[in-house]
Amino acid sequence: MSTKQLYAQDPGDGAWEVPASGSARFTWEYGEGRDRLLALYQKGKDKQWDGAKRIDWDLEVDPYDPLGTPDEVLTLYGTRHWAKLTDKDKGDLRRHYAAWNFSQFLHGEQGAMICSARIVESVPDLDAKFYSATQTMDEARHAEIFGRFLHEKVGMLYPVDDNLQGLLGDTLRDSRWDMPYLGMQVLIEGLALAAFGMIRDTTDKPLPQQILAYVMQDEARHVAFGRMALRDYYKELTDAELREREEFVIEGCYLMRDRLRGVEVLENFGISRQEAELYSEQSEFLALFRKLLFSRIVPCVKDIGLWGERLQKAYLDMGVFEMGDSNLDLLMTQDEEIADRLDRARFAAEEAERIAEVGAAIAQGAAEQA
């Protein structure tokens, strides 16, 4: 089935074309590289996996409750509209919200794939080109997986959010080679990691939990790559150049803070945009969610050396300044360990099941011979 038939809102015709700028850079130095980046490149090669095989796609998903979402976190809960909703309406609302969230994940992963390819093209160092090539494959796999989940399990998609599209466009149009790192690896990937983690840690549904845990295991490497490359490069920039990048971060963070409202979902339920925005602004859950979304971004921005006075004031305004002291390395290590534990638990259960089947077959054979 064509994806366009599954969109809850018309995504428009044709492809979104973003004029590219900047230079493709070749290097003739093949014998040297930074040990940290080459080690990360080796890890990127070792950790490649097949989404069609590692994920158990036979797991059932209720499209009207794909994530096990409680009533209390739905934006309409407690409003004048809630009492009018039937159980079917509430199931439809859960389906639309899951479709909206995972659609933004899908569109963001396509953007990450394109930005990774741009980094391969534009970054001057071969070790960074090597790693970016593995990330491009990772992002292709993630887009494949989110697309399959939406097509086969939810049966609905939403178009790309305007604010996410705006940030992707700004990232891709900039001719400076470090901007795809900053826009994608730090801002968009950081936001995605926090959103993935919140759902991964709260859902009781095994399929989305698998998808998010395995994707996050890859993303932990991607953020580490961005931190390494930018931390080294930003030490060489002038104060004016650093301020330009801080302005980009400030604008991007405000865009993303405003992005995660899902007002399009409420509009599909007959609620005006103005009222939908009001409910989204008043939602205690969404306020907490938007704040926690910066748990991966703020410490990363501080770590790479973008921590000027204007940027700090912006984070104080957003109420996320204190997140700059978070232990990002610990968070990334936990992401990798959670995926590994999930694998061990799954494969141990499958092994026990196979042993039981073999035991039952032996017992049945012995009984027949007797």
Secondary structure, 3 states (H helix, E strand, C coil): CCHHHHECCCCCCCCCCCCCCCCCCCCCCCCCCCHHHHHHHHHHHHCCCCHHHHCCCCCCCCCCCCCCCCHHHCCCCCCCCHHHCCHHHHHHHHHHHHHHHHHHHHHHHHHHHHHHHHHHHHCCCHHHHHHHHHHHHHHHHHHHHHHHHHHHHHCCECCCCHHHHHHHHHHHHCCCCCHHHHHHHHHHHHHHHHHHHHHHHHCCCHHHHHHHHHHHHHHHHHHHHHHHHHHHHHCCCCHHHHHHHHHHHHHHHHHHHHHCCCHHHHHCCCCCHHHHHHHHHHCHHHHHHHHHHHHCHHHHHHHCCCCCHHHHHHHHHHCCHHHHHCCHHHHHHHHHHHHHHHHHHHHHHHHHHHHHHHHHHHHHHHHHHC
